[in-house]
Amino acid sequence: MRQQNTKTYDREEVVDLLEKMLKKHWTKSSISTAIGVEWLSIDNWCRGKAVRHPTMVFKALTYIYENEERPSRRRIPV
């Protein structure tokens, strides 16, 4: 049986990871395509206006960041 990762992440952790990704080879559009969320929504999360699912976003970003996976149209498993 697989153990569930129950750690939650907050907005600041999402922002930090996004900044790391943008400093590498990621672009705003490739990040938003990879997690299936419009960049405007991500930007709102970064500004603290609409933090809905920071843990889900963090896990999706971590997946593509750690695996160096180039984004495609399919959504990343979370």
Number of C-alpha atoms within 10 A of each C-alpha: 3 4 5 6 6 7 6 12 15 13 19 14 15 21 19 12 15 23 12 12 18 12 10 10 10 17 13 15 12 16 24 17 18 21 26 16 14 14 16 11 15 23 15 12 20 19 13 13 11 14 15 12 13 21 19 16 21 22 18 19 22 17 17 18 18 8 9 11 11 12 17 13 10 10 13 17 10 13
